[in-house]
């Protein structure tokens, strides 16, 4: 398996997709799936059922994984 070039906390730039040009921090790395989760990019609304923590339920905005080929590391 090849070495993964991103790690949690790195600053990256989105080079493809709806958030193209955005610069943000990596929140999570998934080397086996070749994906990263970037803070504030590729937001999706997820329906949530009511629980004790969230009694009303409703919608939750969540960052979704982005393929690592669509991000570029930026030197801070």
Secondary structure by P-SEA (a helix, b strand, c coil): cccccccccbbbbbcccccccbbbbbccccccccbbbbcccbbbbbbbccccccccccbbbbbbbcccccbbbbcc
